[in-house]
Every structure is written in structure tokens, then in C-alpha cells.
């Protein structure tokens, strides 16, 4: 079905791995790593959603997610940011990815529901809830994580 055009696990996973590796805060790193595990289940959920439609899922490249990854890589390469700058940028990158995925899930759920594929929408709802939870986690922990990192950097400089 054309209304599930968002099956891009490799693209989402690749940027998630980068963000987990670069996280200087243990709590954020753990959050990114946990979400990577959830992403593996999201792949299975999308496969189940396609199966509920009588279709087979096939991974596609996602220009939006690829663009977010390229933006991240370009920033790192061109700006050569300090640890606090990279941490702030990574938090923003993580939020942009989550909001992109949230929009994709919400659209697919709305379309599947409108077209009478309630089971498909129900399956995708689980993944949507985890994407929304990750966005809330990043928002909740951003300020504290950055303050901790800045204090650490200041202490090293003193």
C-alpha cells in the first residue's frame, strides 16, 4: 500500500547509532541505545502492518532521514564543534529525527484508519508511542545534560 511509504530502518538506525556513540551523558547514551533496540521492534511492527494489508514490506531509502544524517555529518565536519556544541546539536538532531518519524507514523495511522485498516493502525500505534516517548525523553533531559557537560568542560579548563 502506498500509504505506508516510510519503511526506512537502515536510515533511522544509522543516525541513531551515531547519536548513541557521540552522547557524552550516560543517561542520554542509555536512552539512545534503548531506543535503538525499540527501533528493531519498530521494523517488525511495520512488517506486521504490511502483512495486515496483505503486502510484503520492503525497505526504501528515506530522503528526509538521509538529509538529517547528512546535516549532522556536515555540521561535524565543517564546524568542528566543541563537545558541548556537538552535544547540543546531537540533541537537536535526535529531536528532528523523532519528529520526522512521529509525523510518518501519525500520517500512516490516520490513513490506515480512514481506509478501514484498523489493525494496521493499531500495530503502528505502539511504535508511535515509543517515538513520542523518546522525543519527550530528549526534551526532558536536554537542559540538565548540557549543563552537566558545560560544568565538566569548565572544570577541565580551570
Secondary structure, 3 states (H helix, E strand, C coil): CCCCCCCCHHHHHHHHHHHHHHCCCHHHHHHHHHHHHHHHHHHHHHHHHHHHCCCCCCCCCCHHHHHHHHHHHHHHHHHCCCHHHHHHHHHHHHHHHHHHHHHHHHHHHHHHHHCCCHHHHHHHHHHHHHHHHHHHHHHHHHHHHHHHHHHHHHHHHC
